[in-house]
Each structure stands twice: as structure tokens, then as C-alpha cells.
Amino acid sequence: MTTDALTLRVDGRTWDGWEEASIVTSFGKALCGKFELALSDRWRADFAARPILTGMRCEVWLADELRMTGRIDDVDPGYDARSHGIMVRGRDLTADLVDCSSTVTPGAWSNRKLEDIARDLCAEYGIVLVPGDDTGGPIAEARLQEGETPFEMLEKLCRSRNVWPTTTASGELRFAKASAQRLDGVLRRGQDIKSARGRFSDTGRFSVYIGKGQQRGGDQVSAESAAHVKARIEDPSITRHRALIVQGEDQQTGETLADRVRNEMNKRIGDSRTVEIGVAGWRMRDGKVWPVNRRVAIDDDWLGLRAEYAIEQTALHVAKDAYDTVLTLVPPEKFDIRFSGTRLAPAIGGATGDDDSRPWDRGIGPT
């Protein structure tokens, strides 16, 4: 049984004894993590209200491991004739980048690295950018739209650069690539898997993605070519004609527009093959808390799934001394624009071939 001590540190004080809790961390799905803690008890003569107020800076710890640094969003105290209680909710420090509009002026950048633009956008809200994975060369031109949040602009710029904005446990912003690291072991029905739910849908997918954009003209680019930059990518898994036009953001070359279109296609493919798997406890066999942005093999005949998926989100729960983790998993292609749609193994249906050397790259039908 998990015995991790879950504590909330606020204003120099440590609060524990939480009876129910949820800690959610994501990669690619949301920039900021979130937590919810609750305590309810019978009346005691020595009970005192906890001085936890909205807006306070806080830290969430599991034993001696820092999991999240953020602020308190909501505090819900209450009582009745039999008991009193409190519920506390909060998010990472980077939540301000998601909620608030940027007022940076003039809000335009030319030939600047993604990190330079991020620092300018983060400075307004006191968020620190720490070194991360390579984001490529300078961006020719980027412009902040009226009312746009820092996260909206950064996420938009990341789409063609194969990186994702993430938040560290200390509340800093970091750009990260999708990891190809695979966790040991296999999640199998009837063994590690305690519950599972799949969502396999083609409603958001298209057979052809057409990108349209513009770029600045110059000595090497005619005005006609600059005004009509195009890219076209097909998803052969969708057999009937379904077209989607993708508008390029800011200035685009043919190469960056193709990456933007491929990002759109792969994201939709990933979202169309989502699985939630519940496992006991908060930690893997090696004693580490379940991470995001790692790959894991799944073997579940009821879901019709035998493949290697990426962990997009972890949700750690405890209620009535029962500890569990819900993993949200997607095809790894979702996070890597270098993949093409033709390489995606189906999540459900027949095997893609007779080669058994890489069984996790293939889908299997229900047995």
C-alpha cells in the first residue's frame, strides 16, 4: 500500500492529514498541473481553521519529492452539526500564462529565438524560463494578437518546431521534446491494469490537410510565391474524402508550413486514439512516481489494443486510504511532427503485417 505523505506547504507552514486528494500533471495536454485536497473530520475542541487563503503561493510534496509549485485558486471551508471540512484547489505558477492576456509592447519580434520571445512574454507574470530542449533557429517574424495569452502565442509558435511548453515542479517554464524513452514492463489487462476506458473516434480526422500561409518576399522569393505558400499532407487511414484547411500562423516557409500541417494531422490522430488506464498506487515497480512524457507498452484484448503509447497525463488520487493513478495515454505520433500518418499503427482492428519483431507497433482486434 502507498504510504506517501502528501503535504501542502503554504506561507512557511506544512499542512498534512488530507483525506482526499488529486494531483494532475500533463505533457502536451495542458501547460499547468492542478491539485485538489480535502479534509473532513468530526468536531474537536482543539480544532482551528487553517489559515490557507486564495492567491497564496504553495508547494505540493509527496514524501520528500516536490511535485508542484503554484498558487491557491480556491478555498472551500464548511461545516454542519456533525463535522467540519475544507477543500483547497490550485494550479502551477504558469497558470497566469494560460489565464491572462499579454500586454507586452510592441508585441512583435523579428529573427528572434523562441526562447527570447518566451522570456519577454513570461516577464510580465514573473515566470522564469529554464533551459530545455533545442527549439531550432530564429523565428523570422512573430506577432502577438490582441487579447492573446502568452500560452496561446507560445503554443502556436511551438507547433512547427517539434517542442512543447511544459512546467517544472518548481513552477518554471521549459520547452521539451517528446521523449522516446520506454518504461520497463507491460500494462496488461488482469494484472497491472485495474480499470480501462478507450476512446477511438474518427470524427476529428481528415483525409487531406491543406496548409495555406504567407512569407515575406525577398531576393530569393518572388512576391507571388511569398503570398501563396502551400503544403498538403494526406492521412491514408481515412478512406473517404474529408479536407481541412490549416492556416499558417505568422510568416511561413514551405518547410515550416508543412511541419505545421503535419503537427495538426498528428495531433488529431493522437486525440482520436485515447486510452485511460487505472493502476494501483502512485508509484511504478522501481519506486518512482508515474511520469508523463514517457512511453509504455499496453496489452489489453478487451480494448483491442496492443501497442506502445505515450503518457500524456497522470492523475494521482487518494480517497479513504485507497491510492490509485489514472494514466491518459495517446499514440506517440501526437507529439512528434517527424512522424507521418502512414506510420501510425491502428489502435483497433487487424494487424498491419506479418512481422512479429515489433509487436507493440501494431493494433490487434478484440478476441
C-alpha positions as CSV (number, residue, x, y, z in Angstrom):
1,M,0.0,0.0,0.0
2,T,1.2,3.5,-0.8
3,T,2.4,5.4,2.3
4,D,3.5,8.6,0.7
5,A,3.0,11.6,3.0
6,L,1.1,14.2,1.0
7,T,1.8,17.7,2.3
8,L,0.8,21.3,1.3
9,R,3.3,23.9,2.2
10,V,1.9,27.4,2.4
11,D,3.5,30.6,3.9
12,G,6.2,28.6,5.7
13,R,3.8,26.1,7.2
14,T,3.2,22.5,6.3
15,W,-0.3,21.0,6.2
16,D,-0.9,17.3,6.1
17,G,-3.6,14.8,7.0
18,W,-5.5,15.2,3.7
19,E,-8.1,12.5,3.4
20,E,-8.9,13.0,-0.3
21,A,-6.5,14.4,-3.0
22,S,-6.0,14.6,-6.7
23,I,-2.8,15.7,-8.4
24,V,-2.8,16.1,-12.2
25,T,0.3,16.6,-14.4
26,S,0.3,16.8,-18.2
27,F,2.5,16.9,-21.2
28,G,1.1,18.5,-24.3
29,K,-2.5,18.4,-22.9
30,A,-2.2,21.4,-20.6
31,L,0.6,23.7,-19.6
32,C,-0.1,23.8,-15.9
33,G,-0.8,21.0,-13.5
34,K,-3.5,21.2,-10.8
35,F,-4.3,19.8,-7.4
36,E,-7.3,19.3,-5.1
37,L,-7.0,18.5,-1.4
38,A,-9.8,17.8,1.0
39,L,-10.1,17.2,4.7
40,S,-13.3,16.4,6.8
41,D,-13.5,15.5,10.4
42,R,-15.8,15.4,13.4
43,W,-15.8,18.4,15.7
44,R,-13.0,18.6,18.1
45,A,-12.4,21.1,20.9
46,D,-8.9,21.8,19.7
47,F,-9.8,22.3,16.0
48,A,-8.7,25.6,14.5
49,A,-9.3,26.9,11.0
50,R,-6.4,26.5,8.6
51,P,-5.1,29.9,7.5
52,I,-5.0,29.0,3.8
53,L,-6.1,31.8,1.6
54,T,-6.7,32.2,-2.2
55,G,-3.7,33.6,-4.0
56,M,-1.1,32.2,-1.6
57,R,2.0,30.7,-3.1
58,C,2.2,27.0,-2.3
59,E,4.1,23.7,-2.8
60,V,2.7,20.2,-3.1
61,W,5.1,17.4,-1.8
62,L,4.9,13.6,-1.9
63,A,7.2,12.5,0.9
64,D,10.5,14.3,0.1
65,E,9.7,14.9,-3.6
66,L,8.4,18.3,-4.8
67,R,5.6,17.7,-7.3
68,M,4.2,21.2,-7.9
69,T,4.8,24.9,-7.2
70,G,1.8,27.2,-7.7
71,R,-0.9,29.3,-6.1
72,I,-4.1,28.6,-4.3
73,D,-7.1,29.2,-6.6
74,D,-10.0,28.1,-4.4
75,V,-10.6,27.5,-0.7
76,D,-13.9,26.0,0.3
77,P,-14.4,25.7,4.1
78,G,-17.6,24.3,5.5
79,Y,-19.2,22.6,8.5
80,D,-22.5,21.2,9.7
81,A,-23.8,19.8,13.0
82,R,-21.6,16.7,12.8
83,S,-18.3,17.7,11.1
84,H,-16.2,20.5,9.6
85,G,-14.0,20.4,6.5
86,I,-12.0,22.3,3.9
87,M,-11.2,21.8,0.2
88,V,-8.3,23.5,-1.4
89,R,-7.6,23.7,-5.2
90,G,-4.7,25.2,-7.0
91,R,-2.5,25.2,-10.1
92,D,1.1,25.6,-11.2
93,L,2.6,29.1,-11.3
94,T,2.3,29.0,-15.1
95,A,-1.5,29.2,-14.8
96,D,-1.2,33.0,-15.2
97,L,0.3,32.4,-18.7
98,V,-2.8,30.5,-19.6
99,D,-5.4,32.7,-18.0
100,C,-4.2,36.2,-18.6
101,S,-3.7,38.3,-21.8
102,S,-0.3,39.6,-22.7
103,T,0.2,43.3,-22.7
104,V,3.8,43.2,-23.9
105,T,4.5,46.1,-26.3
106,P,5.1,46.4,-29.2
107,G,4.3,42.7,-29.3
108,A,6.3,42.0,-32.5
109,W,9.5,40.1,-33.0
110,S,11.8,39.6,-36.0
111,N,14.5,37.0,-36.3
112,R,14.4,36.1,-32.6
113,K,14.7,32.6,-31.0
114,L,11.6,31.1,-29.4
115,E,13.3,31.4,-26.0
116,D,13.8,35.2,-26.5
117,I,10.1,35.6,-27.2
118,A,9.1,33.4,-24.3
119,R,11.2,35.4,-21.9
120,D,9.5,38.6,-23.0
121,L,6.1,37.1,-22.5
122,C,6.9,35.5,-19.2
123,A,8.5,38.5,-17.6
124,E,5.1,40.3,-17.2
125,Y,3.9,37.5,-14.9
126,G,7.1,36.7,-13.1
127,I,7.6,33.3,-14.7
128,V,11.2,32.1,-15.2
129,L,12.2,30.2,-18.4
130,V,14.8,27.5,-17.7
131,P,17.0,25.7,-20.4
132,G,15.2,23.0,-22.2
133,D,15.4,21.1,-25.5
134,D,16.5,22.6,-28.8
135,T,13.9,24.8,-30.4
136,G,15.6,25.4,-33.7
137,G,16.8,28.6,-35.3
138,P,15.4,32.2,-35.1
139,I,11.8,32.8,-36.0
140,A,11.5,35.1,-39.0
141,E,8.5,37.1,-37.7
142,A,6.0,36.7,-34.9
143,R,3.2,39.0,-33.8
144,L,1.1,39.0,-30.7
145,Q,-2.6,39.2,-31.4
146,E,-4.9,41.5,-29.4
147,G,-6.1,39.7,-26.3
148,E,-3.9,36.7,-26.9
149,T,-2.4,34.9,-23.8
150,P,1.3,34.1,-23.5
151,F,0.5,30.4,-23.6
152,E,-1.6,30.8,-26.8
153,M,1.2,32.5,-28.6
154,L,3.9,30.2,-27.4
155,E,1.8,27.1,-28.2
156,K,1.2,28.4,-31.6
157,L,4.9,29.0,-32.2
158,C,5.8,25.6,-30.9
159,R,3.6,23.8,-33.4
160,S,6.1,23.8,-36.2
161,R,9.2,23.4,-34.0
162,N,8.5,20.0,-32.6
163,V,8.7,21.2,-29.0
164,W,6.1,21.6,-26.2
165,P,5.8,24.2,-23.4
166,T,5.9,22.4,-20.1
167,T,6.1,23.4,-16.4
168,T,8.7,22.1,-14.0
169,A,8.0,21.1,-10.4
170,S,9.4,24.5,-9.3
171,G,6.9,26.3,-11.5
172,E,9.2,27.4,-14.3
173,L,8.6,27.2,-18.0
174,R,10.6,24.8,-20.0
175,F,10.4,23.7,-23.7
176,A,10.6,19.9,-24.1
177,K,10.6,17.4,-27.0
178,A,8.6,14.2,-26.9
179,S,10.6,11.5,-25.2
180,A,11.2,8.2,-26.8
181,Q,12.2,6.6,-23.5
182,R,10.1,3.5,-22.8
183,L,9.3,2.4,-19.2
184,D,10.0,-1.2,-18.2
185,G,7.3,-3.7,-18.2
186,V,3.9,-4.0,-19.9
187,L,0.5,-2.8,-18.7
188,R,-1.7,-5.9,-19.1
189,R,-5.3,-6.5,-18.5
190,G,-5.9,-8.6,-15.4
191,Q,-2.5,-7.7,-14.0
192,D,-1.3,-4.1,-13.7
193,I,-4.5,-2.7,-15.3
194,K,-7.3,-2.2,-12.7
195,S,-9.6,-0.2,-15.0
196,A,-9.5,1.0,-18.6
197,R,-11.5,3.1,-21.0
198,G,-10.8,3.8,-24.6
199,R,-12.0,6.5,-27.0
200,F,-11.5,5.6,-30.6
201,S,-13.1,8.1,-32.9
202,D,-12.5,9.5,-36.4
203,T,-14.8,12.5,-36.1
204,G,-11.9,14.9,-35.8
205,R,-9.8,13.4,-38.6
206,F,-9.4,14.2,-42.3
207,S,-8.1,12.5,-45.4
208,V,-6.2,15.6,-46.6
209,Y,-4.8,18.6,-44.7
210,I,-4.1,21.7,-46.8
211,G,-1.9,24.4,-45.4
212,K,-2.0,28.0,-46.6
213,G,0.3,30.8,-45.5
214,Q,2.4,33.7,-46.4
215,Q,6.0,34.7,-46.1
216,R,8.0,37.8,-46.6
217,G,9.3,38.4,-50.1
218,G,12.9,39.0,-51.0
219,D,15.7,38.5,-53.5
220,Q,15.2,34.7,-53.4
221,V,11.4,34.7,-53.1
222,S,9.0,36.4,-55.6
223,A,6.0,38.4,-54.4
224,E,3.7,35.8,-56.0
225,S,5.4,32.9,-54.2
226,A,5.5,34.7,-50.9
227,A,1.8,35.4,-51.0
228,H,0.8,31.8,-51.7
229,V,2.8,29.4,-49.6
230,K,1.1,25.9,-49.6
231,A,1.5,22.5,-48.1
232,R,-0.5,19.3,-48.5
233,I,-0.4,16.1,-46.4
234,E,-2.7,13.1,-46.6
235,D,-3.8,10.6,-44.0
236,P,-4.4,7.3,-45.8
237,S,-6.2,5.8,-42.8
238,I,-9.3,8.0,-43.7
239,T,-10.6,6.4,-46.9
240,R,-13.3,8.9,-47.9
241,H,-12.6,12.5,-48.9
242,R,-12.5,14.8,-45.9
243,A,-10.5,18.0,-46.3
244,L,-9.3,20.5,-43.7
245,I,-7.6,23.8,-44.5
246,V,-4.9,24.8,-41.9
247,Q,-4.0,28.5,-41.8
248,G,-0.3,29.1,-41.1
249,E,0.5,31.4,-38.2
250,D,2.7,34.4,-38.9
251,Q,5.4,34.1,-41.6
252,Q,5.8,30.6,-43.1
253,T,8.1,29.0,-45.5
254,G,7.1,25.9,-47.4
255,E,9.0,23.7,-44.9
256,T,7.7,25.3,-41.7
257,L,4.1,25.2,-43.1
258,A,4.5,21.5,-43.9
259,D,5.6,21.0,-40.3
260,R,2.6,23.0,-39.1
261,V,0.2,20.9,-41.2
262,R,1.8,17.6,-40.0
263,N,1.5,18.8,-36.4
264,E,-2.2,19.3,-36.9
265,M,-2.7,15.9,-38.5
266,N,-0.7,14.0,-35.9
267,K,-2.4,15.8,-33.0
268,R,-5.8,14.8,-34.4
269,I,-4.6,11.3,-34.9
270,G,-3.4,11.2,-31.3
271,D,-6.6,12.6,-29.9
272,S,-8.6,10.1,-31.9
273,R,-7.0,7.1,-30.1
274,T,-7.0,8.0,-26.4
275,V,-6.9,5.5,-23.5
276,E,-7.3,5.9,-19.8
277,I,-5.8,3.2,-17.6
278,G,-6.1,2.9,-13.9
279,V,-3.4,1.3,-11.9
280,A,-3.0,0.7,-8.1
281,G,-0.8,3.1,-6.1
282,W,1.2,6.2,-7.2
283,R,4.5,4.5,-8.0
284,M,5.9,2.1,-10.5
285,R,7.8,-1.1,-9.6
286,D,11.0,0.9,-9.4
287,G,9.5,3.1,-6.7
288,K,9.3,6.2,-8.9
289,V,6.0,8.2,-9.3
290,W,4.4,7.6,-12.7
291,P,5.8,10.2,-15.1
292,V,4.4,12.0,-18.1
293,N,6.2,12.1,-21.5
294,R,7.3,8.5,-21.4
295,R,6.2,5.5,-23.5
296,V,4.8,2.3,-22.1
297,A,3.6,-0.9,-23.7
298,I,0.0,-1.9,-23.4
299,D,-1.6,-5.3,-23.9
300,D,-5.4,-5.2,-23.4
301,D,-7.5,-7.6,-25.5
302,W,-10.8,-6.0,-24.3
303,L,-9.8,-2.6,-25.7
304,G,-8.3,-4.3,-28.8
305,L,-5.0,-2.6,-28.0
306,R,-1.5,-4.0,-28.2
307,A,0.8,-1.1,-28.8
308,E,3.3,1.3,-27.3
309,Y,1.6,4.5,-26.2
310,A,2.9,7.8,-24.7
311,I,1.8,9.0,-21.3
312,E,0.0,12.3,-21.8
313,Q,-1.3,12.9,-18.3
314,T,-1.1,11.3,-14.8
315,A,-3.8,11.8,-12.2
316,L,-2.8,10.7,-8.7
317,H,-5.8,10.0,-6.4
318,V,-6.4,9.1,-2.8
319,A,-9.7,8.6,-1.1
320,K,-10.5,6.6,2.1
321,D,-6.9,5.3,2.2
322,A,-7.2,3.9,-1.4
323,Y,-4.4,5.1,-3.7
324,D,-4.5,4.9,-7.5
325,T,-3.2,6.6,-10.6
326,V,-5.1,7.2,-13.8
327,L,-2.9,7.3,-16.9
328,T,-4.1,9.1,-20.0
329,L,-2.2,7.6,-23.0
330,V,-2.1,8.5,-26.7
331,P,-0.2,7.3,-29.7
332,P,3.4,8.8,-29.5
333,E,2.9,10.3,-33.0
334,K,0.8,13.0,-31.4
335,F,3.9,14.7,-30.0
336,D,6.3,14.3,-32.9
337,I,5.8,16.1,-36.2
338,R,8.5,13.9,-37.7
339,F,6.1,11.0,-37.9
340,S,3.9,10.7,-40.9
341,G,0.3,9.3,-40.8
342,T,1.3,6.2,-42.7
343,R,3.4,5.0,-39.8
344,L,0.7,5.1,-37.2
345,A,-0.3,1.7,-36.0
346,P,-4.1,1.3,-35.7
347,A,-5.4,1.3,-32.2
348,I,-8.1,-1.2,-33.1
349,G,-8.6,-3.5,-36.0
350,G,-6.4,-6.0,-37.8
351,A,-2.6,-6.4,-37.6
352,T,-0.7,-4.2,-40.1
353,G,1.6,-7.1,-41.3
354,D,3.2,-10.4,-40.6
355,D,6.3,-9.1,-39.0
356,D,6.4,-10.0,-35.2
357,S,9.7,-8.3,-34.5
358,R,7.9,-5.1,-33.1
359,P,4.6,-6.3,-31.8
360,W,3.9,-3.1,-29.8
361,D,3.8,-1.1,-33.1
362,R,0.6,-3.0,-34.2
363,G,-3.0,-3.0,-33.2
364,I,-5.0,-6.2,-32.5
365,G,-8.7,-6.8,-32.7
366,P,-10.9,-8.0,-29.8
367,T,-10.6,-11.7,-29.1
